[in-house]
Amino acid sequence: MPFSSRMSTAHSTRRPRFRRAIFLGIVGIWLAIACWEAKKPLPPGVRTTSAWHSVPAKDVTFIADITSADAYGRAVSSQAIFDEVLRVVRSAHEFLVLDYYMFNSRRGELDAASPLLRPLSGELRDALIERRRALPGLKVLFITDPINELYGAEPSSDLRLLRAAGVDVVVTDLDRLRDSNHLYSSAWRLAIDWWSPDPRGEGALPNPLDDADGPLTFGAWAQLLNFKANQRNLVIADDGQGGLVGIVGSANPHDASGAHSNVAARVAGPVLSSLLASELAVARFSGWRGSIDPPPLPADTANSRNDGGNDADAAAGKTARVQVLTEGAIHAALLERVDAAGRGESIDIAMCYVADRGTVESLLAASRRGVNVRLILDPNRDAFGRTASGLPNQPAASELVSESKGAIHVRWYRTHGEQFHTKLVLIYGPERLWLTLGSANLTRRSVGDYNLEANLAIEVARGAPLAVQTVEYFETLWSNRASLGIEYTADFATYADPAQSHYWLYRFMEGTGMSDF
């Protein structure tokens, strides 16, 4: 073979090897980034588990927003959570710390004249501005998610007005959080983030929140697909008497969410100190340089932090044990309680999304032990007035009922354009009731140390007013105890989805992080 031919053959052989080496190198870097960003150390303030605090029963209040429709299809709504939030805002004297995921006046496809539409964002904004004017020395820290500015595509007028009034507005730095959508986010970091254009300006991609805002830019959509969020929903303030008061729940000050069914708890006392510290840490790793000095803890705080408190008062329902849980700590505490439940005890869950595999498997195991398991779920067919896919709840619920051979019972909340946005778990026997409520769905994103989430865990005697109230809340929805022809919930068969294609799709989306639930 001529020398020139041998050289040509050698070059042609090296080229594929060189390309293969480059390809494998890029794939290796991509996977390395994915592994690191999925498991990197959590930033300060994340995955908080506070000590248990003994709290007087009067200082723990359950609050529920319920929306339904009467026999004629007319909306019937009872909203109380943001009335309580506004009371906390208007009674603060030294500081206010708020952390809300959705804070905007977008209404999706809901009719502006709908009786279900409440301008929550405007009400909260105006209350904060008025309180700052009345007390210029009041320190106000407002933490929120970048979704409210469409990831930089559209500045928020509400946040601009708060800043002008002297409120410290902090948009959470989501890059500090772990990546839940591993494969996409690593590719985004490697090939998109460093060159993607400014997200501001006129785009050509559909707007997932509100068509009235116009299309989004590529840069905004590229960030949105990371499916990362600060979904905490809470307010903490001084009570004017040297103590703390706060509300932790599932409700957003977001106009399109104004009619959602939600739950929350109002709590007072030192138990909120760890949650306040967590919020200040989130603000600091997101760039905040201000300061808020919480009130000093009372001298007997050490006594209030023990596990038992006054056993006689607890047994009589005079006190409750309260604990703060965030992110993955919610999951750990929940599974511990579910796994400890035995025959004759009950687990009642009212939830917007259920998809986490650990939770599903623990509920199935509990049902096999003779625990009574019931779930009221959103059918996942409505999202801000838009039609949704039914994932993950419809196939997940079908799995729970089928695999338990009917021992687990499911009913669907009847939504009418709004969502059953509640996040509540009750576990109880004849003596004690444990509950957790807050912002966390039972999904990998919410309780797997990816999103920022905040819950309270509360334990009380079974006969305590709080226990009676929360169990009665669940029973009212489950059994449709209402007048005016209202039916809160529907039979399982109404939205059961045994299709294997949908089941494996939800499993794939949950397992890979390629989902927004």
JOJOWO-V28551 format. One record per residue. N is the residue number from 1. RES is the residue in three letters. D_FIRST is the distance of its C-alpha to the first C-alpha in whole Angstrom. Layout:
BEGIN
N:RES:D_FIRST  N:RES:D_FIRST
END
This chain:
BEGIN
1:MET:0  2:PRO:4  3:PHE:6  4:SER:8  5:SER:7  6:ARG:7  7:MET:10  8:SER:11  9:THR:11  10:ALA:13  11:HIS:15  12:SER:16  13:THR:16  14:ARG:19  15:ARG:21  16:PRO:22  17:ARG:23  18:PHE:24  19:ARG:26  20:ARG:27  21:ALA:29  22:ILE:31  23:PHE:32  24:LEU:33  25:GLY:35  26:ILE:37  27:VAL:38  28:GLY:39  29:ILE:41  30:TRP:42  31:LEU:43  32:ALA:45  33:ILE:47  34:ALA:48  35:CYS:49  36:TRP:51  37:GLU:53  38:ALA:54  39:LYS:55  40:LYS:56  41:PRO:59  42:LEU:62  43:PRO:64  44:PRO:68  45:GLY:70  46:VAL:68  47:ARG:69  48:THR:72  49:THR:75  50:SER:78  51:ALA:81  52:TRP:83  53:HIS:87  54:SER:90  55:VAL:91  56:PRO:94  57:ALA:94  58:LYS:96  59:ASP:93  60:VAL:90  61:THR:90  62:PHE:88  63:ILE:87  64:ALA:86  65:ASP:85  66:ILE:85  67:THR:84  68:SER:85  69:ALA:87  70:ASP:90  71:ALA:91  72:TYR:90  73:GLY:87  74:ARG:89  75:ALA:87  76:VAL:89  77:SER:88  78:SER:89  79:GLN:87  80:ALA:88  81:ILE:86  82:PHE:85  83:ASP:89  84:GLU:89  85:VAL:86  86:LEU:88  87:ARG:91  88:VAL:89  89:VAL:88  90:ARG:91  91:SER:93  92:ALA:90  93:HIS:92  94:GLU:89  95:PHE:86  96:LEU:84  97:VAL:80  98:LEU:79  99:ASP:75  100:TYR:74  101:TYR:71  102:MET:72  103:PHE:75  104:ASN:75  105:SER:77  106:ARG:74  107:ARG:75  108:GLY:72  109:GLU:73  110:LEU:77  111:ASP:80  112:ALA:81  113:ALA:85  114:SER:84  115:PRO:87  116:LEU:84  117:LEU:82  118:ARG:84  119:PRO:83  120:LEU:82  121:SER:80  122:GLY:82  123:GLU:85  124:LEU:83  125:ARG:82  126:ASP:86  127:ALA:87  128:LEU:85  129:ILE:86  130:GLU:90  131:ARG:90  132:ARG:88  133:ARG:91  134:ALA:94  135:LEU:92  136:PRO:90  137:GLY:90  138:LEU:88  139:LYS:84  140:VAL:82  141:LEU:78  142:PHE:77  143:ILE:73  144:THR:71  145:ASP:68  146:PRO:65  147:ILE:66  148:ASN:69  149:GLU:67  150:LEU:64  151:TYR:62  152:GLY:63  153:ALA:63  154:GLU:67  155:PRO:69  156:SER:72  157:SER:75  158:ASP:77  159:LEU:75  160:ARG:76  161:LEU:80  162:LEU:80  163:ARG:78  164:ALA:81  165:ALA:83  166:GLY:82  167:VAL:80  168:ASP:77  169:VAL:74  170:VAL:71  171:VAL:68  172:THR:67  173:ASP:63  174:LEU:61  175:ASP:58  176:ARG:60  177:LEU:60  178:ARG:58  179:ASP:55  180:SER:56  181:ASN:54  182:HIS:51  183:LEU:48  184:TYR:49  185:SER:51  186:SER:48  187:ALA:45  188:TRP:48  189:ARG:48  190:LEU:45  191:ALA:44  192:ILE:47  193:ASP:50  194:TRP:49  195:TRP:48  196:SER:51  197:PRO:53  198:ASP:57  199:PRO:58  200:ARG:61  201:GLY:62  202:GLU:62  203:GLY:59  204:ALA:58  205:LEU:57  206:PRO:60  207:ASN:63  208:PRO:64  209:LEU:67  210:ASP:69  211:ASP:68  212:ALA:71  213:ASP:69  214:GLY:66  215:PRO:62  216:LEU:60  217:THR:57  218:PHE:54  219:GLY:55  220:ALA:58  221:TRP:56  222:ALA:53  223:GLN:56  224:LEU:58  225:LEU:55  226:ASN:55  227:PHE:59  228:LYS:60  229:ALA:64  230:ASN:67  231:GLN:69  232:ARG:72  233:ASN:76  234:LEU:79  235:VAL:81  236:ILE:83  237:ALA:86  238:ASP:89  239:ASP:92  240:GLY:94  241:GLN:96  242:GLY:93  243:GLY:91  244:LEU:88  245:VAL:88  246:GLY:85  247:ILE:84  248:VAL:80  249:GLY:79  250:SER:77  251:ALA:78  252:ASN:76  253:PRO:78  254:HIS:76  255:ASP:78  256:ALA:76  257:SER:77  258:GLY:80  259:ALA:81  260:HIS:79  261:SER:81  262:ASN:80  263:VAL:82  264:ALA:83  265:ALA:85  266:ARG:87  267:VAL:87  268:ALA:89  269:GLY:89  270:PRO:87  271:VAL:84  272:LEU:83  273:SER:82  274:SER:79  275:LEU:78  276:LEU:79  277:ALA:77  278:SER:74  279:GLU:74  280:LEU:75  281:ALA:72  282:VAL:70  283:ALA:71  284:ARG:70  285:PHE:67  286:SER:66  287:GLY:68  288:TRP:71  289:ARG:73  290:GLY:77  291:SER:79  292:ILE:82  293:ASP:84  294:PRO:85  295:PRO:88  296:PRO:89  297:LEU:89  298:PRO:92  299:ALA:94  300:ASP:94  301:THR:90  302:ALA:89  303:ASN:92  304:SER:90  305:ARG:87  306:ASN:87  307:ASP:86  308:GLY:90  309:GLY:92  310:ASN:96  311:ASP:95  312:ALA:99  313:ASP:98  314:ALA:94  315:ALA:96  316:ALA:99  317:GLY:96  318:LYS:97  319:THR:94  320:ALA:90  321:ARG:87  322:VAL:85  323:GLN:81  324:VAL:78  325:LEU:75  326:THR:72  327:GLU:68  328:GLY:67  329:ALA:70  330:ILE:72  331:HIS:69  332:ALA:70  333:ALA:74  334:LEU:74  335:LEU:72  336:GLU:74  337:ARG:77  338:VAL:76  339:ASP:75  340:ALA:78  341:ALA:80  342:GLY:82  343:ARG:83  344:GLY:86  345:GLU:85  346:SER:83  347:ILE:80  348:ASP:81  349:ILE:78  350:ALA:78  351:MET:75  352:CYS:72  353:TYR:69  354:VAL:68  355:ALA:65  356:ASP:64  357:ARG:63  358:GLY:65  359:THR:68  360:VAL:68  361:GLU:67  362:SER:70  363:LEU:72  364:LEU:71  365:ALA:72  366:ALA:75  367:SER:76  368:ARG:76  369:ARG:78  370:GLY:81  371:VAL:81  372:ASN:82  373:VAL:79  374:ARG:79  375:LEU:77  376:ILE:78  377:LEU:75  378:ASP:74  379:PRO:72  380:ASN:70  381:ARG:70  382:ASP:72  383:ALA:70  384:PHE:72  385:GLY:73  386:ARG:70  387:THR:69  388:ALA:67  389:SER:65  390:GLY:67  391:LEU:64  392:PRO:64  393:ASN:68  394:GLN:68  395:PRO:65  396:ALA:66  397:ALA:70  398:SER:69  399:GLU:67  400:LEU:70  401:VAL:73  402:SER:70  403:GLU:69  404:SER:73  405:LYS:74  406:GLY:77  407:ALA:78  408:ILE:77  409:HIS:78  410:VAL:77  411:ARG:79  412:TRP:77  413:TYR:79  414:ARG:80  415:THR:78  416:HIS:79  417:GLY:77  418:GLU:77  419:GLN:75  420:PHE:77  421:HIS:76  422:THR:77  423:LYS:76  424:LEU:78  425:VAL:78  426:LEU:82  427:ILE:82  428:TYR:85  429:GLY:88  430:PRO:91  431:GLU:92  432:ARG:89  433:LEU:87  434:TRP:83  435:LEU:82  436:THR:79  437:LEU:79  438:GLY:77  439:SER:74  440:ALA:71  441:ASN:70  442:LEU:69  443:THR:65  444:ARG:62  445:ARG:62  446:SER:66  447:VAL:66  448:GLY:63  449:ASP:63  450:TYR:61  451:ASN:64  452:LEU:67  453:GLU:70  454:ALA:74  455:ASN:76  456:LEU:79  457:ALA:80  458:ILE:84  459:GLU:86  460:VAL:90  461:ALA:92  462:ARG:92  463:GLY:95  464:ALA:95  465:PRO:95  466:LEU:91  467:ALA:90  468:VAL:93  469:GLN:92  470:THR:88  471:VAL:88  472:GLU:91  473:TYR:88  474:PHE:85  475:GLU:88  476:THR:89  477:LEU:86  478:TRP:85  479:SER:88  480:ASN:89  481:ARG:92  482:ALA:93  483:SER:95  484:LEU:95  485:GLY:93  486:ILE:90  487:GLU:87  488:TYR:85  489:THR:82  490:ALA:81  491:ASP:80  492:PHE:77  493:ALA:76  494:THR:76  495:TYR:73  496:ALA:71  497:ASP:68  498:PRO:66  499:ALA:63  500:GLN:60  501:SER:58  502:HIS:60  503:TYR:61  504:TRP:57  505:LEU:57  506:TYR:59  507:ARG:58  508:PHE:54  509:MET:56  510:GLU:58  511:GLY:55  512:THR:53  513:GLY:55  514:MET:54  515:SER:58  516:ASP:61  517:PHE:64
END
